[in-house]
Amino acid sequence: MNTFSKTLVIILTCGALALAGGQTKLRVEGSTTVLPIAQMAAEEFMNARPDVTISVQGGGSGVGIASLMDKPCDIADASRAMKDDEIKNAVAKGVNPVAHIVAMDGIAVILHPSNKIANLTIDQIRKIYTGKISNWKEVGGEDKKIVVLSRDSASGTFEAFSKLALNGEKVRKDALMNASNKAIATTVENTPGAIGYVGVGYITKKVKAVTVENVVCVKKNVLIKTYPLSRPLFMYTNGKPQGAVKEFIDFILRKEGQALVEEAGYVGLK
């Protein structure tokens, strides 16, 4: 096969990119929470299927959903369900979003390890994030200003946290907005008065995950939804998946893929 043939790319409408020589290219984009799952699954899938190339990008759930609507990506990662207006807009663009739950997650509330607080109630979390509580002494901690960290509005984690913890109330104006789970975890790690929230896969020994309503954010509690900030994680496709897109999602849902979900620090569906 000559060099020209090897590099020839034929774009298939509303589907994966098919490359010369039987090579197929998939693009996965969206949630930074789902990102580690997608990256690990893509690597393993490509090892077994060298004829498929998978590009995985973050950016947030809103970014992935917008990309699916505009058809640059084949799979949109999302840490929240699509909104009604998003579905309506997608349909108007000729896109039929189909949701695939690939894992479960607990949104962990994290503090600096030096913070003595071990548990927070949903009411306390809501008051901290909406500005009604601004000092740790108001919830039994030291006399120290609370530094509030939040995800930005493009984040599915932000949407889920707002619904589950804040009852839809607006985040305080002085909150420091971050573009990723990793950014929040790193800032909390280096800021003694900070509070943040991340997907369970981003908990490290360098931060302190508190219990919420005295329930620990661990696999069992997330799976049976006794942990108050539990949620499903999604991959969205345009219509019922076919070809390599279907094979990739099926792989994630099988035993091997769910083992990767667990390895990434999230909760498998079984």
Secondary structure as UniProt FT lines:
FT   HELIX           3..7
FT   STRAND          9..11
FT   TURN            13..14
FT   STRAND          17..19
FT   HELIX           20..22
FT   STRAND          23..30
FT   TURN            32..34
FT   HELIX           35..48
FT   TURN            50..51
FT   STRAND          52..59
FT   HELIX           61..70
FT   STRAND          75..78
FT   HELIX           84..92
FT   TURN            93..94
FT   STRAND          97..111
FT   TURN            113..114
FT   STRAND          119..120
FT   HELIX           122..130
FT   HELIX           136..139
FT   STRAND          147..151
FT   TURN            153..154
FT   HELIX           156..164
FT   TURN            167..168
FT   TURN            173..174
FT   STRAND          176..178
FT   HELIX           181..189
FT   TURN            192..193
FT   STRAND          194..199
FT   HELIX           200..202
FT   TURN            205..206
FT   STRAND          208..209
FT   STRAND          211..212
FT   TURN            213..214
FT   HELIX           219..223
FT   TURN            224..225
FT   TURN            228..229
FT   STRAND          230..238
FT   HELIX           243..253
FT   HELIX           255..263
FT   TURN            264..265
//
